[in-house]
Amino acid sequence: MIQITPMNEQNYKAVAAIEAECFSQPWSEKTFFEELSNPNAHTYLALDGGEPAGFLSVWEVCGEVSVNNIAVLGEHRCKGIAKALLQKMLCELAEADSVTLEVRKSNAAAIALYESFGFERVGERRNFYEKPTEDAILMTKIMNGET
């Protein structure tokens, strides 16, 4: 069973561990701890059978939400965890005007997931990612108070 919970002082290290495993240039444990006191930050931890499995981190400023990272550990992929994280975030932040994210141009599965939630391609960022270098597709969802 998938459970989505806000990041807190008891679980931020689990979020940092997922980040470290999934990204070539991860945020530090300290950064995630500091996010706990950022009123604009919202981070959600996904548990799969009680085990930390993925997370989603966003910042909300002036009605605009920017997705910082979304990650699911390899052994927990293809179980609907990223979808559950997106649903939770969109529901919790339904009053936002828009949600924007970047995604690796080669990540067809993520792009398809975002498009299924109504995100549209609005641009590209050349050489946005490193290790390996890759362009990003910029995607935005206009909220209108709906998810």
Contact map, one row per residue, 1 for C-alpha under 8 A:
111000000000000000000000000000000000000000000011110000000000000000000000000000000000000000000000000000000000000000000000000000000000000000000000000
111100000000000000000000000000000000000000000111110000000000000000000000000000001001000000000000000000000000000000000000000000000000000000000000000
111110000000000000000000000000000000000000000111110000000000000000000000000000000000000000000000000000000000000000000000000000000000000000000000000
011111000000000000000000000000000000000000011110000000000000000000000000000000000001100100000000000000000000000000000000000000000000000000000000000
001111100000000000000000000000000000000000011110000000000000000000000000000000000000000000000000000000000000000000000000000000000000000000000000000
000111110000000000000000000000000000000001111000000000000000000000000000000000000000000000000000000000000000000000000000000000000000000000000000000
000011111111001000000000000000000001000001111000000000000000000000000000000000000000000000000000000000000000000000000000000000000000000000000000000
000001111111000000000000000000000001000000000000000000000000000000000000000000000000000000000000000000000000000000000000000000000000000000000000000
000000111111000000000000000000001001000000000000000000000000000000000000000000000000000000000000000000000000000000000000000000000000000000000000000
000000111111100000000000000000000000000000000000000000000000000000000000000000000000000000000000000000000000000000000000000000000000000000000000000
000000111111111000000000000000000000000000000000000000000000000000000000000000000000000000000000000000000000000000000000000000000000000000000000000
000000111111111100000000000010011000000000000000000000000000000000000000000000000000000000000000000000000000000000000000000000000000000000000000000
000000000111111110000000000010010000000000000000000000000000000000000000000000000000000000000000000000000000000000000000000000000000000000000000000
000000000011111111000000000000000000000000000000000100000000000000000000000000000000000000000000000000000000000000000000000000000000000000000000000
000000100011111111100000000000010000000000001000000101100000000000000000000000000000000000000000000000000000000000000000000000000000000000000000000
000000000001111111110000001110010000000000000000000000000000000000000000000000000000000000000000000000000000000000000000000000000000000000000000000
000000000000111111111000000010000000000000000000000000000000000000000000000000000000000000000000000000000000000000000000000000000000000000000000000
000000000000011111111100000000000000000000000000000111100000000000000011100000000000000000000000000000000000000000000000000000000000000000000000000
000000000000001111111110011000000000000000000000000000000000000000000010000000000000000000000000000000000000000000000000000000000000000000000000000
000000000000000111111111111100000000000000000000000000000000000000000000000000000000000000000000000000000000000000000000000000000000000000000000000
000000000000000011111110000000000000000000000000000000000000000000000000100000000000000000000000000000000000000000000000000000000000000000000000000
000000000000000001111111010000000000000000000000000000000000000000000011100000000000000000000000000000000000000000000000000000000000000000000000000
000000000000000000111111110000000000000000000000000000000000000000000000000000000000000000000000000000000000000000000000000000000000000000000000000
000000000000000000010111110000000000000000000000000000000000000000000000000000000000000000000000000000000000000000000000000000000110000000000000000
000000000000000000010011111000000000000000000000000000000000000000000000000000000000000000000000000000000000000000000000000000000010000000000000000
000000000000000000110111111100000000000000000000000000000000000000000000000000000000000000000000000000000000000000000000000000000000000000000000000
000000000000000100110000111110110000000000000000000000000000000000000000000000000000000000000000000000000000000000000000000000000000000000000000000
000000000000000100010000011111110000000000000000000000000000000000000000000000000000000000000000000000000000000000000000000000000000000000000000000
000000000001100110000000001111111000000000000000000000000000000000000000000000000000000000000000000000000000000000000000000000000000000000000000000
000000000000000000000000000111111100000000000000000000000000000000000000000000000000000000000000000000000000000000000000000000000000000000000000000
000000000000000000000000001111111110000000000000000000000000000000000000000000000000000000000000000000000000000000000000000000000000000000000000000
000000000001101100000000001111111111000000000000000000000000000000000000000000000000000000000000000000000000000000000000000000000000000000000000000
000000001001000000000000000011111111100000000000000000000000000000000000000000000000000000000000000000000000000000000000000000000000000000000000000
000000000000000000000000000001111111110000000000000000000000000000000000000000000000000000000000000000000000000000000000000000000000000000000000000
000000000000000000000000000000111111110010000000000000000000000000000000000000000000000000000000000000000000000000000000000000000000000000000000000
000000111000000000000000000000011111111010000000000000000000000000000000000000000000000000000000000000000000000000000000000000000000000000000000000
000000000000000000000000000000001111111000000000000000000000000000000000000000000000000000000000000000000000000000000000000000000000000000000000000
000000000000000000000000000000000111111110000000000000000000000000000000000000000000000000000000000000000000000000000000000000000000000000000000000
000000000000000000000000000000000001111110000000000000000000000000000000000000000000000000000000000000000000000000000000000000000000000000000000000
000000000000000000000000000000000000011111000000000000000011100000000000000000000000000000000000000000000000000000000000000000000000000000000000000
000000000000000000000000000000000011011111100000000000001111000000000000000000000000000000000000000000000000000000000000000000000000000000000000000
000001100000000000000000000000000000000111110000000000001111000000000000000000000000000000000000000000000000000000000000000000000000000000000000000
000001100000000000000000000000000000000011111000000000111100000000000000000000000000000000000000000000000000000000000000000000000000000000000000000
000111100000000000000000000000000000000001111100000000111000000000000000000000000000100010000000000000000000000000000000000000000000000000000000000
000111100000001000000000000000000000000000111110000111110000000000000000000000000000100000000000000000000000000000000000000000000000000000000000000
011110000000000000000000000000000000000000011111000111100000000000000000000000001000100000000000000000000000000000000000000000000000000000000000000
111110000000000000000000000000000000000000001111111111000000000000000000000000000000000000000000000000000000000000000000000000000000000000000000000
111000000000000000000000000000000000000000000111111110000000000000000000000100000000000000000000000000000000000000000000000000000000000000000000000
111000000000000000000000000000000000000000000011111000000000000000000000000000000000000000000000000000000000000000000000000000000000000000000000000
111000000000000000000000000000000000000000000011111100000000000000000000000000000000000000000000000000000000000000000000000000000000000000000000000
000000000000000000000000000000000000000000000011111110000000000000000000000000000000000000000000000000000000000000000000000000000000000000000000000
000000000000011001000000000000000000000000001111011111000000000000000000000000000000000000000000000000000000000000000000000000000000000000000000000
000000000000000001000000000000000000000000001111001111100000000000000001100100001000000000000000000000000000000000000000000000000000000000000000000
000000000000001001000000000000000000000000001110000111110000000000000111100100001100000000000000000000000000000000000000000000000000000000000000000
000000000000001001000000000000000000000000111100000011111000000000001111000000000100100000000000000000000000000000000000000000000000000000000000000
000000000000000000000000000000000000000000111000000001111100000000111110000000000000110000000000000000000000000000000000000000000000000000000000000
000000000000000000000000000000000000000011110000000000111110000000111100000000000000000000000000000000000000000000000000000000000000000000000000000
000000000000000000000000000000000000000011100000000000011111000011111000000000000000000000000000000000000000000000000000000000000000000000000000000
000000000000000000000000000000000000000111000000000000001111100011110000000000000000000000000000000000000000000000000000000000000000000000000000000
000000000000000000000000000000000000000111000000000000000111111111000000000000000000000000000001000000000000000000000000000000000000000000000000000
000000000000000000000000000000000000000100000000000000000011111110000000000000000000000000000000000000000000000000000000000000000000000000000000000
000000000000000000000000000000000000000000000000000000000001111100000000000000000000000000000000000000000000000000000000000000000000000000000000000
000000000000000000000000000000000000000000000000000000000001111110000000000000000000000000000011110000000000000000000000000000000000000000000000000
000000000000000000000000000000000000000000000000000000000001111111000000000000000000000000000001111100000000000000000000000000000000000000000000000
000000000000000000000000000000000000000000000000000000000111101111100000000000000000000000000001111100000000000000000000000000000000000000000000000
000000000000000000000000000000000000000000000000000000000111000111110000000000000000000000000000001110000000000000000000000000000000000000000000000
000000000000000000000000000000000000000000000000000000011110000011111100000000000000000000000000001111000000000000000000000000000000000000000000000
000000000000000000000000000000000000000000000000000000011110000001111100000000000000000000000000000010000000000000000000000000000000000000000000000
000000000000000000000000000000000000000000000000000000111100000000111110000000000000000000000000000000000000000000000000000000000000000000000000000
000000000000000000000000000000000000000000000000000001111000000000111111000000000100000000000000000000000000000000000000000000000000000000000000000
000000000000000001100100000000000000000000000000000001110000000000001111100000000100000000000000000000000000000000000000000000000000000000000000000
000000000000000001000100000000000000000000000000000011100000000000000111110110001100000000000000000000000000000000000000000000000000000000000000000
000000000000000001001100000000000000000000000000000011000000000000000011111110000000000000000000000000000000000000000000000000000000000000000000000
000000000000000000000000000000000000000000000000000000000000000000000001111110000000000000000000000000000000000000000000000000000000000000000000000
000000000000000000000000000000000000000000000000000000000000000000000000111110000000000000000000000000000000000000000000000000000000000000000000000
000000000000000000000000000000000000000000000001000011000000000000000001111111101000000000000000000000000000000000000000000000000000000000000000000
000000000000000000000000000000000000000000000000000000000000000000000001111111111000000000000000000000000000000000000000000000000000000000000000000
000000000000000000000000000000000000000000000000000000000000000000000000000111111000000000000000000000000000000000000000000000000000000000000000000
000000000000000000000000000000000000000000000000000000000000000000000000000111111000000000000000000000000000000000000000000000000000000000000000000
000000000000000000000000000000000000000000000000000000000000000000000000000011111111000000000000000000000000000000000000000000000000000000000000000
010000000000000000000000000000000000000000000100000011000000000000000001000111111111100000000000000000000000000000000000000000000000000000000000000
000000000000000000000000000000000000000000000000000001100000000000000111000000011111110000000000000000000000000000000000000000000000000000000000000
000000000000000000000000000000000000000000000000000000000000000000000000000000011111111000000000000000000000000010000000000000000000000000000000000
010100000000000000000000000000000000000000000000000000000000000000000000000000011111111100000000000000000000000000000000000000000000000000000000000
000100000000000000000000000000000000000000011100000000110000000000000000000000001111111110000000000000000000000000000000000000000000000000000000000
000000000000000000000000000000000000000000000000000000010000000000000000000000000111111111000000000000000000000000000000000000000000000000000000000
000000000000000000000000000000000000000000000000000000000000000000000000000000000011111111100000000000000000000000000000000000000000000000000000001
000100000000000000000000000000000000000000000000000000000000000000000000000000000001111111110000000000000000000000000000000000000000000000000000000
000000000000000000000000000000000000000000010000000000000000000000000000000000000000111111111000000000000000000000000000000000000000000000000000000
000000000000000000000000000000000000000000000000000000000000000000000000000000000000011111111100000000000000000000000000000000000000000000000000001
000000000000000000000000000000000000000000000000000000000000000000000000000000000000001111111100000000000000000000000000000000000000000000000000001
000000000000000000000000000000000000000000000000000000000000000000000000000000000000000111111100000000000000000000000000000000000000000000000000000
000000000000000000000000000000000000000000000000000000000000000000000000000000000000000011111111000000000000000000000000000000000000000000000000000
000000000000000000000000000000000000000000000000000000000000000000000000000000000000000001111111000000000000000000000000000000000000000000000010111
000000000000000000000000000000000000000000000000000000000000001000000000000000000000000000001111100000000000000000000000000000000000000000000011110
000000000000000000000000000000000000000000000000000000000001001110000000000000000000000000001111111000000000000000000000000000000000000000000011100
000000000000000000000000000000000000000000000000000000000000001110000000000000000000000000000011111000000000000000000000000000000000000000000111100
000000000000000000000000000000000000000000000000000000000000001110000000000000000000000000000001111100000000000000000000000000000000000000011111000
000000000000000000000000000000000000000000000000000000000000000111100000000000000000000000000001111110000000000000000000000000000000000000011110000
000000000000000000000000000000000000000000000000000000000000000111100000000000000000000000000000011111000000000000000000000000000000000001111000000
000000000000000000000000000000000000000000000000000000000000000001110000000000000000000000000000001111100000000000000000000000000000000001110000000
000000000000000000000000000000000000000000000000000000000000000000100000000000000000000000000000000111110000000000000000000000000000000111100000000
000000000000000000000000000000000000000000000000000000000000000000000000000000000000000000000000000011111010011000000000000000000000000111100000000
000000000000000000000000000000000000000000000000000000000000000000000000000000000000000000000000000001111110000000000000000000001000011110000000000
000000000000000000000000000000000000000000000000000000000000000000000000000000000000000000000000000000111111000000000000000000000000011110000000000
000000000000000000000000000000000000000000000000000000000000000000000000000000000000000000000000000000011111000000000000000000000000000000000000000
000000000000000000000000000000000000000000000000000000000000000000000000000000000000000000000000000000111111111000000000000000000000000000000000000
000000000000000000000000000000000000000000000000000000000000000000000000000000000000000000000000000000001111111100000000000000000000000000000000000
000000000000000000000000000000000000000000000000000000000000000000000000000000000000000000000000000000000011111110000000000000000000000000000000000
000000000000000000000000000000000000000000000000000000000000000000000000000000000000000000000000000000100011111111000000000000000000000000000000000
000000000000000000000000000000000000000000000000000000000000000000000000000000000000000000000000000000100011111111100000000000000000000000000000000
000000000000000000000000000000000000000000000000000000000000000000000000000000000000000000000000000000000001111111110000000000000000000000000000000
000000000000000000000000000000000000000000000000000000000000000000000000000000000010000000000000000000000000111111111000000000000000000000000000000
000000000000000000000000000000000000000000000000000000000000000000000000000000000000000000000000000000000000011111111110000000000000000000000000000
000000000000000000000000000000000000000000000000000000000000000000000000000000000000000000000000000000000000001111111111000000000000000000000000000
000000000000000000000000000000000000000000000000000000000000000000000000000000000000000000000000000000000000000111111110000000000000000000000000000
000000000000000000000000000000000000000000000000000000000000000000000000000000000000000000000000000000000000000011111110000000000000000000001000001
000000000000000000000000000000000000000000000000000000000000000000000000000000000000000000000000000000000000000001111111000000000000000000001000000
000000000000000000000000000000000000000000000000000000000000000000000000000000000000000000000000000000000000000001111111100000000000000000111100000
000000000000000000000000000000000000000000000000000000000000000000000000000000000000000000000000000000000000000000100111110000000000000000111000000
000000000000000000000000000000000000000000000000000000000000000000000000000000000000000000000000000000000000000000000011111000000000000011110000000
000000000000000000000000000000000000000000000000000000000000000000000000000000000000000000000000000000000000000000000001111100000000000011110000000
000000000000000000000000000000000000000000000000000000000000000000000000000000000000000000000000000000000000000000000000111110000000000011100000000
000000000000000000000000000000000000000000000000000000000000000000000000000000000000000000000000000000000000000000000000011111000000001111000000000
000000000000000000000000000000000000000000000000000000000000000000000000000000000000000000000000000000000000000000000000001111110000001111000000000
000000000000000000000000000000000000000000000000000000000000000000000000000000000000000000000000000000000000000000000000000111110000011100000000000
000000000000000000000000000000000000000000000000000000000000000000000000000000000000000000000000000000000000000000000000000011111100111100000000000
000000000000000000000000000000000000000000000000000000000000000000000000000000000000000000000000000000000000000000000000000011111100111100000000000
000000000000000000000000000000000000000000000000000000000000000000000000000000000000000000000000000000010000000000000000000000111111111100000000000
000000000000000000000001000000000000000000000000000000000000000000000000000000000000000000000000000000000000000000000000000000111111110000000000000
000000000000000000000001100000000000000000000000000000000000000000000000000000000000000000000000000000000000000000000000000000001111100000000000000
000000000000000000000000000000000000000000000000000000000000000000000000000000000000000000000000000000000000000000000000000000001111110000000000000
000000000000000000000000000000000000000000000000000000000000000000000000000000000000000000000000000000000000000000000000000000111111111000000000000
000000000000000000000000000000000000000000000000000000000000000000000000000000000000000000000000000000011000000000000000000001111101111100000000000
000000000000000000000000000000000000000000000000000000000000000000000000000000000000000000000000000000011000000000000000000111111000111110000000000
000000000000000000000000000000000000000000000000000000000000000000000000000000000000000000000000000001111000000000000000000111111000011111000000000
000000000000000000000000000000000000000000000000000000000000000000000000000000000000000000000000000001111000000000000000111110000000001111100000000
000000000000000000000000000000000000000000000000000000000000000000000000000000000000000000000000000111100000000000000000111110000000000111110000000
000000000000000000000000000000000000000000000000000000000000000000000000000000000000000000000000000111100000000000000011111000000000000011111000000
000000000000000000000000000000000000000000000000000000000000000000000000000000000000000000000000011110000000000000000011110000000000000001111100000
000000000000000000000000000000000000000000000000000000000000000000000000000000000000000000000000011100000000000000001111000000000000000000111110000
000000000000000000000000000000000000000000000000000000000000000000000000000000000000000000000000111000000000000000000010000000000000000000011111000
000000000000000000000000000000000000000000000000000000000000000000000000000000000000000000000111111000000000000000000000000000000000000000001111111
000000000000000000000000000000000000000000000000000000000000000000000000000000000000000000000011110000000000000000000000000000000000000000000111110
000000000000000000000000000000000000000000000000000000000000000000000000000000000000000000000111100000000000000000000000000000000000000000000011111
000000000000000000000000000000000000000000000000000000000000000000000000000000000000000000000110000000000000000000000000000000000000000000000011111
000000000000000000000000000000000000000000000000000000000000000000000000000000000000001001100100000000000000000000001000000000000000000000000010111
